[in-house]
C-alpha cells in the first residue's frame, strides 16, 4: 500500500492550498513592499504539516507493518547432498551463513534438522539455538522436508523458512536455496554381485571403480546411470574419481546369517536350515491371522484355509521375483485387516497371499510346505533383512538437486492499529489548534 503515499500527500496539499484566502491587491506601494519582504521569509505551516502527517499515518496503517521480528520455524536440509563442496565450503556451510543472522534476531524460534528422521530444537530465543545450528552435519540418505515442516508447526505456530539445495517443498512460507549445478559421480545402488553408478553432469563421465583391488572404467551417461555386474557376492567398492560429493564414493555389500523365531516343526526346520537362518528374534514366524500392521518383520501362516482355488492374478512385487504362482491351487486364508494387500488372487478377487510393510501372510503351512514356490517366497521375504549395505545414499542425493529461487516469509503485521490511532490523534490535535473562532456579533 505504500504506493498510495505520494498521491495522497499531493491531494491533501492541493486541497489545502485551494482553500487559502485569495491574495488581494495592496492599497499602496509601501504596504506592497513590506508584504513582499514578509512573504520571502519561509514560514512553517503547522496545520498543513499536521494534515500531511495524518494522511501518511493512515496510509502506513493500511500497510500494517510488523511491530518487530516475528517468531519463525527454521527447517534445515541435512541430507548428504548438502555436503557437496561449493569451492572451499559445503552447501551446508553456505546455508548456515545465510540463516545465522535471521536466527539470531528471532525472538522465538524452532530449529528443525530435516533428515531421514527430523529432529526439532526449541521453542527458544533464536540466539539460544545458534550452537544447535552450527553443529548440524550433512550425512542423511534423504531429507524429509514436509515431515520436518509439520514437526516445526506442531511446536510453534509461526511461518516456516526452509533452507535446502532442493526445490522448495509445498507449503513453505519462505525458502533459501543453496548450491549450484555441480558435476558428480557416485554409487547409487548395490546388490549381490552388482552395483549402479549415477552421473549428475550434463555430459558423459567415465567412472573408475576399484573392486577387490581391480579397477574398472564405466562410462555413465549424462543425468543417468550405468551398471557394473558379475561382482563377488560380498565386496567393497570405491570410486576413484568422485567429484563434488565424497559420501557416495565408497560402499560395501555382504550377507549375514539371519535370526528367525519360528515354531519348531519339521517343515520349518528344513526350510530355515536350507536358507541359512539361525534361531533368533530378528524375524518372527507366527501361525495366526494378522490383527494389524506387524511391529517387526513377521511371516504369518494361516491357522486354517478354505477350499483350494486356482491363482488367476498376481501383483508385481519384489516378493514374487522368480516365483511362478499363476495356475497354483491355494487355500484362501481368513481375511486380514484392510491394511494388508493381496499379492495373489483367485476367482471373484478372493485373496490367497497378502503382504504389508514388514509382513507376509500365507495359506496354512500344510497346504504349501511341499510346493516349489514356498522356499523361494520365504527367501524373497528374508532377503532384505539378510543383506548388509554400507555407505549407500539415495540416487537423488548423488545427482545433486538444483535449488530454486529464494523467497522470504511475509512479515506478520500488528502496527496498523497503532498507526491508525496515531493518525486520529493528529487530526484531533489539528481540529483543536485550528478550530474556527466565533465571529463577534454586531451591535
Buried (B, 14 or more C-beta within 10 A) or exposed (E): EEEBBEEBBEEBBEEBEEEEEEEEEEEEEEEEEEEEEEEEEEEEEEEBEBBBBBBBBBBBBEBBBEEEBBBBBBBBBBBBBBBBBBEEEBBBBBBBEEBEEBBBEBEBBBBBBBBBEBBBBBBBBBEBBBEBBEEBEBBBBBBBBBBBBBBBBEBBEBBBBBBBBBBBBEEBBBBBBBBBEBBBBBBBBBEBBBBBBBBBBEEEBEBBBBBEEEEEEBEBEEEEBBEBEEBEEBBBBBBEEBBBBBBBBBBBBBEEEBBBBBEEBEBBEEBBEEBEBEEEEBBBBBBEBBEEEBEEBBBBBBEEBBEBBEBBBBEEEEBBEEBEBEEBEBBBBBBBEEEBEBBBBBEEEBBBBBBBEBBBBBBBBEBBBEBEBBBBBBBBBBBEBBBEEEBBBBBBBBBBBBBEEBBEBEBBBEBBEEBBEBBBEBBEBBEEEEEEEEEEEEE
